[in-house]
Amino acid sequence: MNHKTIADTPAAGDPAGAFGAAVGDIWKSVSGLSLPWPQLADIQADYLRQATEVWNASLQGLQPGPGAKAPAPADRRFGASEWAANPAAAFTAQLYLLNARALMRLAETVEGDAKTKARIRFAVQQWIDAASPANYLALNPEALNKAVATQGGSIAQGVQHLLQDLGKGHVSQTDESVFEVGRNVATSAGSVVFENDLIQLLEYRPLTAKVHERPMLFVPPCINKYYILDLQPENSLIRYTVEQGHRTFVISWRNPDETLAAKTWDDYIEQGPVAALRTVQAITGAETVNTLGFCVGGTILATGVAVLAARGQQPAHSVTLLTTLLDFESTGILDLFIDETMVQMREMTLGEQAPGGPGLLKGKELAATFSFLRPNDLVWNYVVGNYLKGETPPPFDLLYWNGDSTNLPGPMYCWYLRHMYLQNELRQPGALTVCGEKVDLGRIQAPWFVYGSREDHIVPWTAAYASMPLLEGRKTFVLGASGHIAGVINPPAKGKRSHWTHEALPADAQAWLAGATEHPGSWWPRWSDWLKPRGGKLVDAPRSPGSARFRPIEPAPGRYVKAKA
C-alpha cells in the first residue's frame, strides 16, 4: 500500500481555502506520522463534494424572496435563529462543521500506536472546538445582534467579566458571588473534632433520636473540596446518611500552601484515613467503622485500610467505593496525559528532587485540565456567554464547587502519577510500600460496595468494575446513570436517572452489564439498605460531638475547606 507523510500531502482545494491551511497547521508537529494515501484521497474527494453541496445550499439561501434562509447547522452551538437568518453566518458554520469532520477523519486515519492516535484525536478535537466561529465576536451573529440591541452594553459587560476572570485566574462557570461555604453550601450542622496538618475531621449533628452503634467515615477526594458531598440539604449525601441514622464523620482535606509542599503520599495516608479511623474509634468506642471513599478518596481509603491490614489491624467493617480506581490499566481520557516523559518532567519540577525543592501543583492547573476534557460545555460555552454576550452565568452550586480548586503537594502528586497511573502497582500484592508496609488489597477483611457511573469520563465504569477481582470478601457492584459527579450526587427525591444491579460478578464488565437489571431512580436507597445491617444496633444519639479527649474545635465546615488555592 502506498503511503505519504502528512507534510507531503497537497492541500485540498476547498472553496474557502481553509482546509489545506488547517491540515498544515495541525500536522506540522507530527509530520513523521503517515496516512494511507487511498484513504486520504477518499477524504479529500468527500470533502470537495460536501463543500460544493454546502456552497450550493448557501447560494439558494441567498436567493431573493420573503423569509429566505440558509440551512440551519445541526449543532447546538449554532441553534439560535440568528445563525439561520444570516446566510453568511450559516455558511461559515456549515463550512466549519465540514472542516471539523474532515480533520477528525484524518486523525482517525493516522497510522501509529493506540496511545499516539488517541492523543492526536484529542489534540485535533481541542483545536476544532477552539476554532468554532461561535467563539469569536466578528463571526457570531447572536453576539453581534445583542451588541447592536444594547448599544454596545453587552460588549462593555463582557469586557468587565473578562477582566474579573483574569483576576480570578479562571473562566467563571456560575455566579460565584451568590455562594459562600458554610452559608449556602456545606451547611450540614456539625463540628470539627480533630485536626492535623492535612485534615480536619468533621462530626455531624444527628438528625434522629437513635443512631447505629457503628459510625460512618467518609473520605472525599483531596483534589477537590469535600462539600461536593454536602452542597445543599436536598442533594447532600452526607445529610442523607445522617438522616438514615448513621453517626457520620467526614474528612475535610486542607488546601495545601507552600508550607506543605513537601508532603508525600505516605503523609496523606498516615495523616488522612489512618488518623481519621483511629480518631473515630476513640471518640465512639467502636472497634470497627463503616467507610466510604469517593474518587481518589477511595484510592486513598483503600490504601490506608490495606496499610492497617499489613499491621494486623482491621478497622473497616465495610468499604464503599464511589467512582474509584484501584486498577489503573484503563483510565479513559486521562491516560492520554500520562507517560514516562510527562511523569519525569513533573518529578523534576515538583517532586522531592526538584532543584528548587518540592513545589505545589496549582489547583487552577488541575481545574483547567478537567475543564478541557469537556471544552465546549465547560470552557467555550462560558467564553461565549460571559464575554461575547456579556451575560452573567446563572448560580449553580455544583459549578461553584467545580471552580473552588485545591492545590496538591508535588511529591504526593508525583508519587501518585508514577506508582498508580503509570506503573499500576496498587493492583499487584506487595508491589507498593506505603508507610513502611507492603500493600495488599486482598488482606482487607470487609464487605465491599463498589459504584461506577455509566458515562463517567474520569473513572470509566469498566475501570471501576476492574476493582472487583482485587478484593476479597462479599462484593456488590452497582452501576448508575450519568457521569462522574451527577451520577453520584443523585438524591432519591428528584426521581432522576436509573441504576443497574446484578448479583453475579463475571470477569468481563460488559458481561455484567448484559445480565444486569435496570431500576428507575437513585442508587442511594440501595446503598442505604446495604449499609443498614452493617451499622449495628440502634443506640441513643450522642448529646454532644466528640469526646472528653477530642473536644469540638470549631463548627463545621471548618476553616480548612474555606482556604482558597
N, C-alpha and C positions, 0 to 999 in steps of 0.2 A: 504494500500500500504506500502511495506517495504521501509524504508529509512536508509541510513547510512551517518554519517558525512563524509565530505571530508577527514578529517585526518585519518579516519578508512579505507579508500578505498585502496586496494592494487594497486600498480603501474602497468600499462600495460607493458608487456614485449616487448617493441618495439626494433627493431634491433639495434638502436644506443644508447638505454638506456636513451634517452633524455626526453621522455615524462613523465615518472614517476618522475624524478627529478624536472622537470618544474612544475608539479602539486604540488609537495610538497612545493617547494619554494613559489609559488604564493599563495597557500591557507592556509599556516600556520597561518596567521594573521586573517583568517576568519573561523577558524576550527569549530566554533559553528554553522555555516550555514550548511544546509543539501541539498543533492541531492537525487532525486528519484532513487533508486537502479536500476530498469529496464532500465531507460534512460541512466544511467551511463554504464550499461553493453552494451547497444547498441553502445554508443560512443567508448568504448574500442574495441568492435568487429569490428566496422567500421575502427578504427584506425589501427588495426593489418592487416586487409585486404588491406587497401590502402598502408600501409608501405611495405607490401610484393610486391605490384604492383610497387611501386617506386624502390625498390631494384632490382626487375627483369628487369625493364626497364633500369636501370643504368648498370646492367651487360651486357645487349645487346649492350649498347653504348660503352662498353669496348672491345667488340669483335674486333679482328684484321680486317683490311681492310681499303681501302682508304676512307677518309672523314668520318670515323665513329664518331658519336657524340651522346651524351646523349640527351634525350628530353629536349627542352628548357623550363624553367619555365615560366608560364603565368603570369608574373608580371614585370612591367616596371623597377623595381629596378635591375632585372636580365636579362634585354633585350639585353645587349651588346653581341656581338658574342663570347667574351671570356668565358662567362658562359657556353654556349653550347659546346664550343670546349674543355673545361676541364671537363671530366666526373666526377671527384671528386667534383668540384665546383658545377656542375649541380645537383649532388646527394644531396649535402649539402643544396642547395637552395630548392630543391623539398621537402626534409625532414623538413626543416624549415617551409615551407608553410603548410605542412600537420600538423605539431605540432600547428601552429597558428590556423588553422581551428578547431582542436580538442579542444584547450584551449577556443576558443570563444564559441564552443558548450557547454562546461562545464559552462562557465559564463552565457550563456542563460538559463541553466537548474537550476541554483541555486534557491532555494526557499527563498523568502523574500519579503519585500515591494518593490514597484516600484523604489523608490529612491535608496535603497540599491543595488538592482540589477543593476541599471544604473551605480552606482559608481563602482561596480565590473567589469562591462563590460569596463568602461573607463580605470580602472587600468590595467586590463589584456591587453587591446589594447596598452597601453603605454609600457608595458613590452615586448609585441610582437614586436612592432616597434623598440624598442631599441635593441632587440636581433637579428635583421636581420644580416645574415653573410655579407651582403654588407657593414655594418658599421665597419668592422674590417679588418685591413690590411692583416693579415695572411689568411683570408678567401675570400678576394676579388680579383679574377684573373685580373680584369681590372686594379686595382691599382698596383698589383704586376708586371704585364706586363709593365706598364708605368714606374715603378721604374727601371726595367731592361733596358728598352729602353733609359731612361735618365741617366743611370748610377748613380742612386740614387738622381738625381737632384730634381725629383718630391717630394721625401720624405723630402729633405732639405727645399724645398719651403713650404711644408705642415707644417713643424715644425715652420717655420717663421710665417706663417699665424696663427697657434695655439697660439704662444706667443703674437702676436699682439692682437688677440681676447681676450686672458686672460687679457691683459692690458685694453681693452675697456669694458670688462665685458659682452660681448655678442657675439654670433656667427654671423659673417658678412654674410649678405644675398645679398649684392651688393658691388661694388667697391665704397666705401664711399668717396674716395679721389677725385672722379670726381665731386661731388656735393658741392654746398655752398648755403645756404639760402640767398636769395637776389641777387645772381648772376645768377644761372641757375635753381633754384626752388623758388617759391614765388616771381615772378618777375613782377607781375602786378603793374603798376605805381600808387602811392597814397601817403598819408601822415598820420601820427599819429596825431589825432586832440584832443585826450583826453586820460588820463591815471589815474589809481589809483593803489592801492596795488595789485589788481588781474588782471586787464585788461588794454590793450591798445585798443583804438578804431581807426580803420583804415578807412579813406575815400578814395575811389579810383577815379582816374582821369577819367572824362567822355571820352568816345570814339565816342560820337555822338554830333551833334550841339544842338539837343534838348533832354531833358530828361523828364521823367514823374515827375509831381509835387510831387507825394508821394514817399518818399525814401524807400529803402530796407535795412533791417538789418539782417545779418547772425550771428547765434550763433552756432559756431562749438563745438565739444566735448572738454572738458577740460582734458580728459585723453590722448589726442594726440595733436600734433601741428595743428594749423588751416590750414596750407598750403596744406593739402590733397585736399582742395577746390581750390588750385591755384598752381598745380605742374608745368605744362608747359603751354604756351599760347594755345596750341592746345587741352589740356584736362582740362582747368580751368573753373569750374562752376562760379567762381567769374567773370572772364573775359567775359564769355558768358552772364552773367546777365548785366554787364556794356554795352556790345555790343547791348543788347536789349533796351537800353535807360533808364535804371534804375540808379538813384543816389544811389550808393551802399556803405554801411558801414559794417564792419566785426569786430567782437570781436577777439582779439588775447590774449589768456589766458597767464598769467605769469606762468613760470615753478617754482613752489614753492621751496624755500630753508628753512633752519631751522628757519629763522625769521618769516616765515608764517605758521609754523607747527600747530598753534592753530586755524587757520581759520576754520569756520564752514560752514555747508550748507546754513545757513541764510546769511553769508557773501558772499557766491558765488552768491546767488540770488540778494541780495541788491546791491552789487558792480559789478555784471555782467549784466544781461539783464535789470534790473530796471534802473541802472545808464546809461546804453547804450541807452535805449529808451528815457530817459529824455534828454540826450545829443543830439541825432539825432533830436528830436523835436525842441530843442533850436537852433541848427545850421540851420535847414532847414525851420523852421517856420511851419512845417506841424503838424496838430492836431493828425493825426494817421500815422502809419508806417506799411508797409508790412514786415513780419518777416519770418525767416526760421531757423529751428533748426535741427541739424544733430546728430543722435545717442543720447548720454547723453546730448548733447547740446539741443536737442529737449525737453528732460525731464526738463532741467533747464529753457528753454524758457517758456514752458507751465506753470511751477510752478510760474515763475516770473510774467507772464501775469495774472495768477489767483490771486496772491497776490495783484496786482494792481486793479483787478476787485473787490476784497474784500474792497479795499479802495475807491471804487466808480469811478475808472478810467478805461477807455477802449482805451489804446493807440494803440492796434494792429488792423489794418484794415483787415489783413488776417494773417493766420498762416500756414506755410508749415512745415511738419514734415517728415524727411527722416530717415528711419530705426530707429524709436524711440519707446521706451517702455513707456507707461503710465499705462498699466495694466501688472503687473509682475507675473501673475498667471503661465504662461508657457514661461519660459525664455530659453528653449533649454538646451544646454550642460552646460551653466554657472550655472544652477540650482544645478548641482552636487556639487558645492563648497560651497553652502550657506545652513547653518543650525544654530540653536541656539548656539551650541558649538563653531562653527567657528566664528560667529559674536561676541560672548563674548570674545573669545581669542583676536580678533582684538581690541575690546574696551579696554581690559586690557593692551594691549601693545602699542597701537597707539592713543587711544581716550583721551578725556578730563580728565578722571580719572586715566590714566596710572600713575604708581608710579613715574616714572621719568619725568612726564609731557607729553604733546602731542608729537607725532612723525610724521614722514613722511612715507607714503607708497612709496617706491622707484620705480621709473619708470622702472628700469630694471626688477623688480619683476613682474610688470604688463605686460611688453613686453614678458617675458618668459612664463607667463601663457597663453597669447593669442597665442604664437607660438606653444605651446604644445597642443593646441586644434587641430592643423593640423601638427603633428610632422614630418611625412615623407616629407611633402612639405616645411616646414619652419624651420626644425632643421636638421634631418638626411641627407637630400639631400645636405646640405651645409657642414656637417661634412665630408661626403664622398668626395665631390668636393674640398673643401678648404684644408683639412688636409691629406686625404689619397692620393689624386691625385695631390695636390699642385697647383690647379687651382685658379685663381682669378675670383670671380663671376662677370658676366657682369654688367655694370652700368644699373640701373633701378630706376627711380625716386620714384616710389611707395614704393619699398623696402627700399630705403634710408629714406623716411618719416617713414616707419614702425619701423626702428631702432632708430629714433630720439625720445627717450622716454621722458615722463614727470612724475614728482612726484605729489602726492596728499597729502594735509594735513590730518592727521589721523582723527580728529573729523569730518571733512566733509565726508570723506570716510566711517567712521563707521556709521554715521547717514544715509547715502545713503544705505548702506547694510541693516541696520535694518528696516528702515521705507519703503523702496521701495522693495528690493528683498525679504526680509524675511517676513515682515508683510503686504506688498502690500497695503499700506494705501492711496496712491495717488488717486486711483480709487474711494475711499469712500468719498463722500462730507462731509467736515468738520472734517475728522479724523485727519488731519495733521494741525499743527500750524507752519507756516513759516513766519519769520519776523514779528511775533506778530499777524498774520492774519490767520483765518481759510480758508483752501484751498478748493475750489470747482471748478473743471474744467468746470462744467456746467454753471458757471456765465460768462464765457468768451463769448463776443458777437462779433464773427468774423467768416467768412467762413474758411474752413479747406481743405488743400490739403495734404493728407497722402500717403506716398510712402513706399512700402516694397520691398525687394529683395527676389526672389523665393528660392535661395539656401543659404540664409543668415543663418549662424550657430551661430551668436551672438545675433541677434534680429530676430527670426523666423518670416516669413512674416505673419503667422497666429497671432502672438503676436502683430505685428504692426497693423493688422486689428482689433484686440481687442480694440484698442483705439476708434473706431467709436461710440460705444454706449455711451461712456463717454462724448461726445462732443455735443454741441448744434449748431444750425445754419446750413448752407448749407455745405455739406461734399462731398469730392471727394476722392476716393481711386484708386491708380494706382499701379500695380504690375510690377516690372522689372525683367528681367532675371539676372542670375549670383548671386554673393554674396554681402556681407556687403559693400565692397568698390567698387569692379568692377561693381556692378550693379548701384551704384550711379554715379561714375565717368565714364560716357558713352557718350562722345561728339557725336553729330549728324553726324559730318563729317566722322567719322570712319565707319558708316553704320553697326555697330555691334549689335548683340543681338536683343531683341524684348521686348515689354511690353504689358500688358493686361489692359483693361478698362471694366467697367460695370456700367451703370447708377444706377441700383438698389443696395441696401446695405442690403442684408439679414443678419440675425443674425449669421449664420454659415459661416465661411470663405471659406470652401470648396464649399458651395453652391454658393458663389460669384464667385469663380473660374470656376465652372461648367457652369455658364452663361456668363462668360467674353469673350471678343473678343480680339484675339491676333493681334498686329500690329508690323510690322517689324521696326527695328531701335530704336533709343534712345527715352526715355521718356521726355528729356529736352524740345523739342518744344511743347509738350502737356502742360507741366507746364508753359512755356512761354506764350502760348495762354490763359491759365487760369489766369495768373498774369497780363497780359497787361491791361485789362479793370479796374483792381483794382489799377493800377498805377496813374490813373487820367489823366488830360490833359497834353499835351506836353508844356514845357516852355524852355526858353534858358538855356543851361547848365551853371553851375556856372563857373566863370573865375578862381577862386582860392578855395582851400579846406578850410573847417572850417568856422569860422566867426570871427567877431571882438572880441567876448568873448572867442572863442575856436580857438586859433591860432595854426597852424601846429607846432608840437614839433620836429619831425624828419621824414625822408622819410620812406615809407613802405619798408620792412615789419616790421620795428621797432626792438628794442633791446630785447623785451620780448621773441619773438619767437626764438631768437638765443641762449638763455641760455640753456645749456646742463644739463641733470639730473645728 
